[in-house]
Amino acid sequence: MGYAIGIDVGGTFTDVVLRGHVGEVTVAKCLSTPYDPIAGITDGVTRVLAGVDPASVTRVVHATTLATNAVLERKGVRVAYVTTQGFRSVVPLGRYARVEEDRYDLRFTPPPPPVAAGDCFEVVERVSARGAVLTPLDLESVRRVAAEIARRGITSAAVCLVHSYANPDHERQVAAILRESVENVVVSSEVWPEIREYERATTTIMSAYIGPIMASYLSRLRDQLATLGVEAPVHVMESSGGVISAELAARRAVAMIESGPAAGVLAAAGSGFANVISFDMGGTTAKTCVVRDGRPEITHEFHVGGKGSFGGRRAGTGVPIKTPAIDLAEVGAGGGSIAWLDAAGALRVGPHSAGSDPGPACYGLGGSEPTVTDANLVLGYLTSASIPLSAPLADKALERLAGPLGVSRAAAAHAVHEIVSASMAAAVHVVTVQRGIDPRGYALVAFGGAGPMHAARVAERFGIGTVVVPAHCGVASAAGLLVGDLSTDRVLSRLDAGDPSDVFDSLAGAAAEDLGVSPSDPGVRVSRSVDVRFRGQSHDLTVPWSSSRTELEGRFFDRYERVYGISQRGEVEIVSYRVRVTLPAAPVPGALSEPVGVRSGPVGVRSAYFAELGDYVEVPVHTRDTLAVLPGPGIIEDAESTIVVPPGWTATLGPARAVHLSREPHE
């Protein structure tokens, strides 16, 4: 067995993990390089490969926020949208749901559409929802559109014809003609052939929008790794937690939009607890997800660039993407989040972040705005670990808040710490209480560079009595990449399908071909599910497939009651068929899961501020290797993160070197 490398590029840090022959792990945490993410990757990979033959690396798995940032910052390529005659205005009109601050804005201006109205084109054709050709495709109209797109110098096109999921022939003919003069052409029947024209259109457009960028980036990444001597194939984490080849990722770029956060959830799912709340706090954002019975919640539609609403993303406020993704709630709260005073003099934290350039003031890289990291350093929770931190610079930054507020630096820093913890609690609320889940029955698994410092405070707000901080928590997303299975999904909307086995077999064959395997190969798993709704209703729910109609309906009725809180019966219909083909990753060597021998005794003491105690107090400082039992208050230092144990909590070392924080749960 060779070495494997996991690479996670975040907004502030780039994390690289090297897993060796018998499970030994080497990690590197470097500042991200927004001007060229590959520069930060090169730095991290070079560090972990010190003393290791690069040729012995057999697997590289990557997660990145590049696709997300390209959408959020509108830095994708110009796209031409081609659709059925009479439907060119669907995308420019779009839809938008006003939230909180927009609701009473008389001068409200909706965000611009993903494709300008002038770049939307029509071709003459029409297909019914059952796939019957109502109007034959006019090839001359396609040639006119292709000529106009080429004349405008547009190099990427998205083709989404009405009901092409039922009959893709017209789309394929349109794509063939466009490809004669347009460099990159994406068709909806290949990206995600599912009902709902607007969502299918935006998904196809986003794939065409970021596809060329991701293809170029992944190609350059492979070339750069090769210059370091790493010739292993590069795989990419999908939004749904599966892993696909870089070549497939370039063709289905839209599947990468939530790749980084998905990797962290997989790490949380492997914590040893069946029911957990994943809590990932990095430098820019904090993300949460519920894992039930060892499986993270999956959504089949999410919104990119939408406005936040108490930790969630409001449907209709961003670009809808119809592709499987781990169901996350996210807030703009991270270690680099900037604390500021609004016009009324009230203290706010985020959503703007100092990022990696210039970074928090204590980094000494030119930043001067007070951030969460600066506040935690002032409180005594942090010390120089992966990078040097300047306490005087943090003090100076916090004074910008303390002076106008008329309080001490410690009080201002504590307020920042509490506010950001409350913001992150809002995300936990979205994935638990808001969905009818009692969080007190779950363990909170905390990771990310800043997560373990805030985890206990977030847990207290919900009466959660167990917090788990896994080993290498500061680079948990990169580590999670190495446990992801090679997998991909396929879907097809087919109303009133005669024999679903034919549909499933076709989808499984196509998905397996994407992975370079056969559905009948040893170890390959094929899972089937369907989207079901009550006849006459508009929206559907996904349930596992059963050939027994009674059993299938029972699963739908149970799921309906769990989601909507009411019990209902009636005639149902199947809308779409889904398949996931999985080739399980090689098991992690046992050395990672064995408990480590411990010795009692702190490695030092530090002055830290705890509001319950009213001031700074001297607290013991441990590493994982010295930890046996630590009643709070106390601090446990990792190379990439710091765990804060508040008063009332007790820290112990568990299997796989995970730190367990516990307290008596309260009502």
Phi, psi and omega per residue, in radians:
M1 nan 2.288 -3.119
G2 -1.575 -2.964 3.104
Y3 -1.483 2.684 3.069
A4 -2.242 2.473 -3.128
I5 -2.089 2.289 3.003
G6 -1.942 2.295 -3.081
I7 -2.216 2.091 3.109
D8 -2.130 2.054 3.141
V9 -1.763 2.000 3.112
G10 -1.885 -3.079 -3.098
G11 -1.230 -0.478 -3.117
T12 -1.992 -0.757 -3.085
F13 -2.143 2.610 2.953
T14 -1.879 2.117 -3.090
D15 -1.883 2.350 3.113
V16 -2.258 2.289 3.128
V17 -2.166 2.274 3.058
L18 -1.945 2.103 3.084
R19 -1.832 2.245 -3.040
G20 -1.618 -2.935 -3.008
H21 -1.077 -0.696 -3.061
V22 -2.006 0.421 3.064
G23 1.673 -0.009 3.110
E24 -1.152 2.532 -3.018
V25 -2.174 2.342 3.006
T26 -2.125 2.355 -3.065
V27 -2.200 2.702 3.026
A28 -2.462 2.362 3.118
K29 -2.164 1.984 -3.067
C30 -2.128 2.662 3.021
L31 -1.117 2.364 3.104
S32 -1.182 2.723 -3.108
T33 -2.094 1.536 -3.049
P34 -0.980 -0.564 -3.120
Y35 -1.147 -0.487 3.099
D36 -2.829 1.684 -3.083
P37 -0.949 -0.494 -3.082
I38 -1.181 -0.450 3.099
A39 -1.116 -0.754 3.093
G40 -1.153 -0.664 3.102
I41 -1.095 -0.789 -3.140
T42 -1.017 -0.735 3.121
D43 -1.063 -0.849 -3.110
G44 -1.145 -0.774 -3.135
V45 -1.115 -0.704 3.114
T46 -1.057 -0.700 3.140
R47 -1.129 -0.840 -3.058
V48 -1.267 -0.358 -3.123
L49 -1.558 0.065 3.133
A50 -0.999 2.070 -3.138
G51 1.454 0.063 -3.126
V52 -2.021 2.393 3.089
D53 -1.230 2.014 -3.128
P54 -0.999 -0.477 -3.140
A55 -1.177 -0.303 -3.140
S56 -1.450 -0.060 3.074
V57 -1.365 2.132 -3.086
T58 -1.893 -0.162 -3.093
R59 -2.633 2.344 3.030
V60 -2.233 2.181 3.125
V61 -2.131 2.336 -2.954
H62 -2.245 2.469 2.964
A63 -2.315 2.474 -3.059
T64 -2.596 2.665 3.040
T65 -1.647 0.160 -3.075
L66 -1.038 -0.767 -3.136
A67 -1.113 -0.773 3.119
T68 -1.063 -0.819 -3.107
N69 -1.110 -0.629 3.123
A70 -1.087 -0.634 3.108
V71 -1.285 -0.846 -3.081
L72 -1.108 -0.690 -3.095
E73 -1.599 0.015 3.120
R74 0.959 0.881 -3.119
K75 -1.960 0.337 3.071
G76 -1.360 -3.072 -3.141
V77 -1.491 2.810 3.074
R78 -1.197 2.349 -3.047
V79 -2.135 2.429 2.955
A80 -1.732 2.346 -3.129
Y81 -1.880 2.208 -3.098
V82 -2.072 2.207 -3.098
T83 -2.504 -3.072 -3.110
T84 -1.263 2.539 3.124
Q85 -0.938 2.268 -3.138
G86 1.711 -0.088 -3.056
F87 -2.121 0.235 -3.066
R88 -1.171 -0.371 -3.087
S89 -1.543 -0.058 -3.100
V90 -1.018 -0.814 -3.099
V91 -1.300 -0.829 3.116
P92 -1.049 -0.646 3.103
L93 -1.199 -0.806 3.091
G94 0.968 -2.698 3.033
R95 -2.713 2.643 -3.112
Y96 -2.603 2.249 3.091
A97 -1.783 2.081 -3.139
R98 -1.284 2.390 3.098
V99 -2.119 2.876 -3.115
E100 0.100 -1.499 -2.985
E101 -1.244 -0.284 3.140
D102 -1.503 -0.365 -2.872
R103 -1.062 -0.638 -3.077
Y104 -2.000 0.384 -3.140
D105 -1.498 1.885 -3.101
L106 -1.248 -0.311 3.128
R107 -1.872 0.424 -3.086
F108 -1.065 2.319 3.069
T109 -2.099 2.055 -3.124
P110 -1.144 2.717 3.131
P111 -1.145 2.717 -3.139
P112 -1.183 2.627 3.134
P113 -1.206 2.799 -3.134
P114 -1.142 -0.380 3.055
V115 -2.308 2.302 3.123
A116 -1.086 2.554 -3.103
A117 -0.973 -0.639 -3.116
G118 -1.208 -0.283 3.134
D119 -1.759 0.274 3.072
C120 -1.761 2.290 -3.051
F121 -2.227 2.706 3.138
E122 -2.090 2.560 2.974
V123 -2.174 2.661 -3.089
V124 -1.438 2.000 3.076
E125 -3.131 2.865 3.029
R126 -2.869 2.332 3.103
V127 -2.190 2.519 3.138
S128 -1.425 2.977 3.134
A129 -1.161 -0.283 3.074
R130 -1.715 0.040 3.072
G131 1.657 0.018 3.128
A132 -1.307 2.436 3.127
V133 -1.386 1.988 3.117
L134 -1.588 -0.670 3.079
T135 -2.316 2.071 -3.140
P136 -1.052 2.664 3.131
L137 -1.223 2.219 3.081
D138 -1.563 1.783 -3.062
L139 -1.102 -0.542 -3.135
E140 -1.153 -0.635 3.097
S141 -1.137 -0.574 3.103
V142 -1.192 -0.750 -3.130
R143 -1.109 -0.647 3.105
R144 -1.121 -0.740 3.120
V145 -1.115 -0.783 -3.137
A146 -1.046 -0.731 -3.135
A147 -1.132 -0.697 -3.123
E148 -1.209 -0.694 3.108
I149 -1.081 -0.787 3.131
A150 -1.118 -0.695 -3.134
R151 -1.072 -0.601 -3.131
R152 -1.398 -0.122 3.124
G153 1.364 0.333 3.115
I154 -1.419 2.260 -3.031
T155 -1.869 0.008 3.140
S156 -2.388 2.355 -3.103
A157 -2.317 2.513 3.067
A158 -2.035 2.187 -3.111
V159 -1.944 2.116 3.127
C160 -2.472 1.684 3.132
L161 -1.603 2.640 -3.097
V162 -1.062 2.249 3.089
H163 1.049 0.494 3.134
S164 -1.211 -0.291 3.059
Y165 -1.113 -0.501 -3.126
A166 -1.455 -0.496 3.125
N167 -2.697 1.772 -3.043
P168 -1.498 0.074 -3.031
D169 -1.006 -0.803 -3.119
H170 -1.100 -0.728 3.129
E171 -1.059 -0.722 -3.123
R172 -1.142 -0.676 3.111
Q173 -1.181 -0.716 3.103
V174 -1.074 -0.784 -3.125
A175 -1.086 -0.698 -3.125
A176 -1.078 -0.713 3.134
I177 -1.238 -0.752 -3.132
L178 -1.076 -0.658 -3.072
R179 -1.165 -0.224 3.075
E180 -1.223 -0.396 -3.086
S181 -2.349 -0.141 -3.131
V182 -2.030 2.257 -3.004
E183 -1.127 -0.794 -3.051
N184 -2.167 2.062 -3.137
V185 -2.201 2.189 3.141
V186 -2.049 2.316 -3.124
V187 -2.054 2.495 -3.040
S188 -1.136 -0.573 -3.108
S189 -1.204 -0.277 3.065
E190 -1.718 -0.569 -3.113
V191 -1.349 -0.964 -3.108
W192 -2.840 1.499 -3.047
P193 -1.356 1.387 -3.078
E194 -2.304 2.712 -3.131
I195 -1.133 2.910 -3.095
R196 1.551 1.746 -2.991
E197 -1.082 -0.761 -3.058
Y198 -1.144 -0.843 -3.127
E199 -1.137 -0.668 3.119
R200 -1.169 -0.653 3.124
A201 -1.152 -0.825 -3.110
T202 -1.155 -0.607 3.097
T203 -1.121 -0.751 3.123
T204 -1.164 -0.742 3.139
I205 -1.080 -0.781 -3.130
M206 -1.117 -0.586 3.092
S207 -1.171 -0.695 3.088
A208 -1.249 -0.522 -3.087
Y209 -1.224 -0.740 -3.083
I210 -1.854 -0.172 -3.085
G211 -0.971 -0.909 3.133
P212 -1.048 -0.631 3.122
I213 -1.136 -0.811 -3.113
M214 -1.190 -0.660 3.126
A215 -1.087 -0.781 3.125
S216 -1.132 -0.764 -3.125
Y217 -1.084 -0.834 -3.110
L218 -1.165 -0.598 3.087
S219 -1.141 -0.773 3.126
R220 -1.151 -0.624 3.118
L221 -1.106 -0.783 3.105
R222 -1.061 -0.728 -3.138
D223 -1.134 -0.722 -3.118
Q224 -1.186 -0.711 3.082
L225 -1.086 -0.642 3.122
A226 -1.114 -0.645 3.108
T227 -1.155 -0.410 3.073
L228 -1.494 -0.058 -3.137
G229 1.667 0.071 3.140
V230 -1.641 1.888 -3.111
E231 -1.815 0.082 -3.098
A232 -1.131 2.615 3.083
P233 -1.107 2.539 3.136
V234 -1.714 2.240 3.043
H235 -1.995 2.753 -3.053
V236 -2.244 2.421 3.090
M237 -1.328 2.276 3.041
E238 -1.447 2.884 3.106
S239 -1.086 -0.455 -3.096
S240 -1.505 -0.015 3.141
G241 1.692 -0.086 3.070
G242 -1.467 2.953 -3.137
V243 -2.141 2.291 3.140
I244 -2.239 2.893 3.133
S245 -1.208 2.733 3.109
A246 -1.081 -0.605 3.137
E247 -1.117 -0.772 3.121
L248 -1.200 -0.659 3.126
A249 -1.076 -0.644 3.114
A250 -1.139 -0.604 3.133
R251 -1.367 -0.504 -3.119
R252 -2.116 1.024 -3.036
A253 -1.047 -0.514 -3.092
V254 -1.097 -0.390 -3.140
A255 -1.305 -0.124 -3.070
M256 -1.750 0.025 -2.963
I257 -1.092 -0.588 3.118
E258 -2.016 0.653 -3.016
S259 -1.228 -0.747 -3.093
G260 -1.073 -0.929 3.130
P261 -1.042 -0.561 -3.136
A262 -1.079 -0.673 -3.111
A263 -1.096 -0.689 3.126
G264 -1.118 -0.662 3.121
V265 -1.112 -0.668 3.098
L266 -1.080 -0.668 3.090
A267 -1.110 -0.713 3.119
A268 -1.158 -0.662 3.138
A269 -1.109 -0.424 3.125
G270 -1.619 0.362 -3.072
S271 -1.347 -0.211 -3.097
G272 1.753 -0.116 3.084
F273 -1.845 2.415 -3.100
A274 -1.246 -0.702 -3.070
N275 -2.068 1.955 -3.104
V276 -2.387 2.784 2.962
I277 -1.913 2.022 3.106
S278 -1.331 2.251 -3.104
F279 -2.275 1.847 -3.023
D280 -2.047 1.924 3.120
M281 -2.055 1.971 3.127
G282 -1.831 -2.547 -3.096
G283 -1.504 -0.394 -3.025
T284 -2.068 -0.691 -3.074
T285 -2.372 2.883 2.991
A286 -2.156 2.389 -3.053
K287 -2.291 2.474 3.115
T288 -2.283 2.689 3.118
C289 -2.721 2.586 3.088
V290 -1.679 2.309 3.039
V291 -2.005 2.027 3.141
R292 -1.983 2.295 -3.120
D293 0.937 0.645 3.086
G294 1.382 0.064 -3.088
R295 -2.135 2.191 3.103
P296 -1.222 2.624 3.088
E297 -1.191 2.393 -3.126
I298 -2.039 2.344 3.015
T299 -1.957 2.654 3.137
H300 -1.829 0.154 3.038
E301 -2.708 2.312 3.047
F302 -2.455 2.957 -3.053
H303 -2.098 2.318 -3.136
V304 -1.859 2.309 3.094
G305 1.388 0.176 3.120
G306 -1.358 2.918 3.126
K307 -1.438 2.499 3.116
G308 -1.345 2.655 3.087
S309 -2.493 1.623 3.135
F310 0.970 0.825 3.051
G311 1.651 -0.192 3.127
G312 -1.993 3.000 3.079
R313 -1.836 2.144 -3.096
R314 -1.322 2.156 3.089
A315 -1.021 2.372 3.115
G316 1.666 -0.118 -3.124
T317 -1.782 0.004 3.109
G318 -2.446 -2.792 3.119
V319 -1.626 2.067 -3.140
P320 -1.284 2.379 3.127
I321 -2.106 2.136 -3.128
K322 -1.729 1.471 3.054
T323 -2.739 2.595 -3.093
P324 -1.073 2.434 3.108
A325 -2.644 2.556 3.016
I326 -1.087 2.314 -2.988
D327 -1.385 1.793 -3.055
L328 -1.988 2.599 2.872
A329 -1.924 2.492 -2.999
E330 -2.447 2.464 3.049
V331 -2.273 2.685 3.115
G332 -1.425 1.202 -3.113
A333 -2.433 1.934 3.131
G334 -2.559 -3.083 -3.129
G335 -1.060 -0.508 -3.129
G336 -1.619 0.029 -3.121
S337 -1.072 2.345 -3.042
I338 -1.534 2.302 3.042
A339 -1.594 2.419 -3.054
W340 -2.663 2.883 3.114
L341 -1.879 2.267 3.139
D342 -1.408 -3.072 -3.051
A343 -1.072 -0.465 -3.140
A344 -1.559 0.006 3.134
G345 1.500 0.187 3.129
A346 -1.484 2.528 -3.113
L347 -1.397 2.263 3.080
R348 -2.195 2.720 3.082
V349 -2.317 2.152 3.133
G350 1.300 -3.063 0.023
P351 -1.410 -0.116 -3.123
H352 -1.209 2.485 -3.080
S353 -2.161 2.596 3.058
A354 -1.312 -0.249 3.099
G355 1.033 -2.594 3.116
S356 -1.707 -0.243 -3.124
D357 -2.446 1.808 0.206
P358 -1.530 -0.176 -3.112
G359 1.447 3.079 3.077
P360 -0.996 2.743 -3.101
A361 -1.026 -0.647 -3.068
C362 -1.210 -0.208 3.081
Y363 -1.245 -0.375 -3.136
G364 1.239 0.482 -3.111
L365 -1.896 0.264 3.093
G366 1.935 -0.158 3.107
G367 -1.277 2.540 3.132
S368 -2.281 -0.261 -3.140
E369 -1.272 2.449 3.106
P370 -1.231 2.329 -3.135
T371 -2.176 3.053 3.104
V372 -1.065 -0.700 3.114
T373 -1.086 -0.731 3.093
D374 -1.073 -0.741 3.134
A375 -1.085 -0.765 -3.132
N376 -1.158 -0.563 3.078
L377 -1.195 -0.737 3.102
V378 -1.086 -0.634 -3.137
L379 -1.289 -0.178 3.130
G380 1.556 0.165 -3.106
Y381 -1.420 -0.403 -3.021
L382 -1.994 2.741 2.947
T383 -2.536 2.951 3.124
S384 -1.123 2.194 3.127
A385 -2.269 -1.613 -3.119
S386 -1.255 -0.478 3.056
I387 -2.424 2.650 3.117
P388 -1.150 2.475 3.111
L389 -2.163 2.431 -3.093
S390 -1.828 1.926 3.108
A391 -1.126 -0.714 3.114
P392 -1.048 -0.690 3.119
L393 -1.172 -0.644 3.083
A394 -1.141 -0.740 3.098
D395 -1.019 -0.778 -3.120
K396 -1.094 -0.714 3.136
A397 -1.152 -0.750 -3.125
L398 -1.202 -0.444 3.107
E399 -1.109 -0.437 3.110
R400 -1.160 -0.375 3.058
L401 -1.677 -0.774 -3.038
A402 -1.081 -0.736 -3.118
G403 -1.014 -1.026 3.139
P404 -1.072 -0.534 -3.129
L405 -1.428 -0.280 3.136
G406 1.259 0.582 -3.137
V407 -2.257 3.017 3.094
S408 -1.294 2.847 3.081
R409 -1.051 -0.698 -3.137
A410 -1.082 -0.739 3.141
A411 -1.150 -0.699 3.112
A412 -1.147 -0.742 3.125
A413 -1.121 -0.708 3.118
H414 -1.116 -0.673 3.109
A415 -1.096 -0.725 3.086
V416 -1.068 -0.784 3.135
H417 -1.040 -0.769 -3.114
E418 -1.208 -0.710 -3.117
I419 -1.127 -0.773 -3.115
V420 -1.199 -0.573 3.068
S421 -1.138 -0.665 3.101
A422 -1.158 -0.662 3.103
S423 -1.084 -0.744 -3.132
M424 -1.234 -0.556 3.068
A425 -1.092 -0.531 3.095
A426 -1.082 -0.652 3.108
A427 -1.181 -0.701 3.077
V428 -1.090 -0.688 3.138
H429 -1.049 -0.693 -3.118
V430 -1.072 -0.774 -3.035
V431 -1.511 -0.105 -3.131
T432 -2.138 -1.463 -3.032
V433 -0.981 -0.760 -3.112
Q434 -1.108 -0.367 -3.140
R435 -1.890 0.302 3.068
G436 1.364 0.363 -3.134
I437 -1.849 2.267 3.085
D438 -1.452 1.916 -3.054
P439 -1.197 -0.253 -3.094
R440 -1.168 -0.314 3.106
G441 -1.562 0.157 -3.068
Y442 -2.069 2.714 2.958
A443 -1.653 2.472 3.089
L444 -1.642 2.038 3.136
V445 -1.750 2.013 -3.006
A446 -1.892 2.387 3.096
F447 -2.743 -3.026 -2.981
G448 1.578 2.824 -3.078
G449 -1.054 -0.544 -3.073
A450 -1.936 -0.239 -3.049
G451 -0.963 -0.860 -3.078
P452 -1.112 -0.346 3.095
M453 -1.293 -0.477 -3.037
H454 -1.925 -0.162 -2.959
A455 -1.037 -0.800 -3.094
A456 -1.114 -0.678 3.132
R457 -1.157 -0.680 3.088
V458 -1.147 -0.751 -3.134
A459 -1.086 -0.653 -3.128
E460 -1.031 -0.597 -3.084
R461 -1.165 -0.345 -3.106
F462 -2.011 0.072 -3.098
G463 1.239 0.383 3.091
I464 -1.323 2.234 -3.036
G465 -1.729 -0.060 -3.105
T466 -2.331 2.216 3.026
V467 -2.133 2.315 3.140
V468 -2.053 2.251 3.091
V469 -2.071 1.788 -3.069
P470 -1.183 2.816 3.041
A471 -1.045 2.591 -3.118
H472 0.980 0.671 -3.062
C473 -1.073 -0.531 -3.115
G474 -1.184 -0.336 3.124
V475 -2.200 0.578 -3.025
A476 -1.086 -0.607 3.138
S477 -1.129 -0.730 3.103
A478 -1.134 -0.681 3.100
A479 -1.168 -0.651 3.133
G480 -1.106 -0.468 3.108
L481 -1.057 -0.542 -3.047
L482 -1.401 -0.146 3.093
V483 -1.873 0.004 3.139
G484 -1.256 2.376 3.101
D485 -1.348 2.628 2.997
L486 -1.284 1.974 -3.045
S487 -2.735 2.783 3.061
T488 -2.705 2.816 -3.057
D489 -2.057 2.669 2.996
R490 -2.407 2.588 3.122
V491 -2.445 2.685 3.036
L492 -2.656 2.154 3.027
S493 -1.423 2.224 -3.137
R494 -2.598 1.783 -3.141
L495 -1.326 2.315 3.096
D496 1.010 0.791 3.096
A497 -1.145 2.338 -3.118
G498 -1.182 -1.067 -3.112
D499 -2.068 1.783 -3.083
P500 -1.129 -0.373 -3.129
S501 -1.096 -0.622 3.098
D502 -1.141 -0.699 3.120
V503 -1.131 -0.823 -3.141
F504 -1.075 -0.752 -3.124
D505 -1.103 -0.712 3.130
S506 -1.133 -0.761 3.129
L507 -1.142 -0.742 -3.133
A508 -1.116 -0.696 3.129
G509 -1.125 -0.733 -3.140
A510 -1.178 -0.724 3.132
A511 -1.153 -0.734 3.127
A512 -1.114 -0.659 3.103
E513 -1.096 -0.655 3.079
D514 -1.028 -0.622 -3.099
L515 -1.567 -0.094 -3.113
G516 1.292 0.504 3.116
V517 -2.272 3.121 3.048
S518 -2.038 2.513 3.121
P519 -0.991 -0.401 -3.117
S520 -1.620 -0.016 3.137
D521 -1.125 2.574 3.104
P522 -1.018 2.356 3.108
G523 1.518 -0.310 -3.127
V524 -1.297 2.254 3.118
R525 -1.894 2.424 3.089
V526 -2.142 1.988 3.101
S527 -1.857 2.446 -3.081
R528 -2.112 2.469 3.076
S529 -2.595 2.899 -3.124
V530 -2.405 2.686 3.015
D531 -1.680 2.139 -3.041
V532 -2.146 2.546 3.060
R533 -2.534 2.810 2.985
F534 -1.216 2.384 -3.133
R535 -1.037 2.251 -3.111
G536 1.735 -0.270 3.076
Q537 -1.555 2.888 -3.052
S538 -1.674 -0.623 -3.014
H539 -1.864 2.741 -3.007
D540 -2.247 2.958 3.093
L541 -2.244 2.549 -3.125
T542 -1.630 2.259 3.117
V543 -2.359 2.692 3.086
P544 -1.056 2.526 -3.098
W545 -1.290 2.514 2.971
S546 -2.500 2.379 3.110
S547 -1.263 -0.285 3.067
S548 -1.434 2.040 -3.115
R549 -1.062 -0.681 -3.141
T550 -1.107 -0.778 -3.138
E551 -1.167 -0.698 3.131
L552 -1.097 -0.780 3.118
E553 -1.115 -0.665 3.111
G554 -1.078 -0.708 3.106
R555 -1.122 -0.696 3.129
F556 -1.162 -0.775 3.137
F557 -1.053 -0.731 3.131
D558 -1.134 -0.755 -3.138
R559 -1.141 -0.710 3.136
Y560 -1.058 -0.771 -3.133
E561 -1.165 -0.669 -3.132
R562 -1.171 -0.642 -3.090
V563 -1.398 -0.788 -3.004
Y564 -1.782 -0.187 3.081
G565 1.378 0.166 3.100
I566 -2.277 2.587 3.104
S567 -1.648 2.221 -3.088
Q568 -2.494 2.547 3.088
R569 -2.259 2.691 3.127
G570 2.903 -3.109 3.137
E571 -1.272 2.348 -3.108
V572 -2.067 2.831 3.066
E573 -2.450 2.607 3.110
I574 -1.602 2.297 -3.079
V575 -1.794 -0.849 -3.055
S576 -2.399 2.730 3.129
Y577 -2.059 2.386 -3.082
R578 -2.229 2.542 3.101
V579 -2.407 2.390 2.956
R580 -2.134 2.165 3.094
V581 -1.827 2.246 -3.030
T582 -2.278 2.312 2.951
L583 -1.968 1.835 -3.028
P584 -0.994 2.502 3.086
A585 -1.209 2.709 3.091
A586 -1.068 2.431 -3.111
P587 -1.084 2.520 3.096
V588 -1.223 2.333 3.121
P589 -0.931 2.599 -3.023
G590 -1.079 -0.354 -3.086
A591 -1.044 -0.460 -3.118
L592 -1.318 -0.420 -3.045
S593 -1.746 -0.041 -3.117
E594 -1.456 2.442 3.073
P595 -1.088 2.616 -3.140
V596 -1.787 2.561 3.081
G597 -1.143 2.470 -3.085
V598 -2.150 2.770 3.010
R599 -2.322 2.543 -3.055
S600 -1.492 2.595 3.039
G601 2.165 2.283 3.135
P602 -1.254 2.782 3.076
V603 -1.622 -0.100 3.134
G604 3.036 -3.041 3.071
V605 -2.301 2.745 3.137
R606 -2.589 2.628 3.084
S607 -1.503 2.115 -3.118
A608 -2.361 2.634 -3.069
Y609 -1.696 2.279 3.044
F610 -2.333 2.169 -3.051
A611 -1.071 -0.608 -3.117
E612 -1.069 -0.517 -3.106
L613 -1.684 -0.115 3.003
G614 1.430 -0.058 -3.088
D615 -2.996 -3.043 3.022
Y616 -1.268 2.443 3.068
V617 -2.362 2.715 3.065
E618 -1.379 2.180 -3.112
V619 -2.187 2.635 3.107
P620 -1.254 2.531 3.090
V621 -2.020 2.169 3.141
H622 -2.028 2.832 2.787
T623 -1.886 2.979 3.101
R624 -1.064 -0.579 -3.073
D625 -1.300 -0.303 3.105
T626 -1.799 -0.046 -3.010
L627 -1.446 2.255 2.932
A628 -2.060 -1.285 3.044
V629 -2.347 2.257 -3.126
L630 -2.271 1.761 3.019
P631 -1.259 2.385 -3.135
G632 -1.225 2.733 0.113
P633 -1.448 2.614 3.113
G634 -3.013 3.047 -3.098
I635 -2.390 2.417 3.071
I636 -2.105 2.132 -3.058
E637 -1.774 2.296 2.961
D638 -1.883 2.947 3.073
A639 -1.160 -0.538 -3.044
E640 -2.005 -0.043 -3.084
S641 -2.801 2.961 3.112
T642 -2.295 2.346 3.121
I643 -1.799 2.163 3.093
V644 -1.743 2.195 3.118
V645 -1.876 1.746 -3.093
P646 -1.260 2.913 3.031
P647 -0.989 2.453 -3.132
G648 1.633 -0.207 3.095
W649 -1.852 2.688 3.073
T650 -2.241 2.302 -3.137
A651 -1.841 2.360 3.042
T652 -2.356 2.821 3.115
L653 -1.705 2.227 -3.128
G654 -1.898 -2.934 3.108
P655 -1.042 2.694 3.121
A656 1.006 0.480 3.089
R657 1.055 0.450 3.066
A658 -1.431 2.403 3.065
V659 -1.557 2.249 3.109
H660 -1.884 2.154 3.031
L661 -1.822 2.315 -3.091
S662 -2.420 2.670 3.027
R663 -2.739 2.839 3.119
E664 -1.187 2.137 3.125
P665 -1.147 2.644 3.135
H666 -2.163 2.812 -3.118
E667 -1.327 nan nan
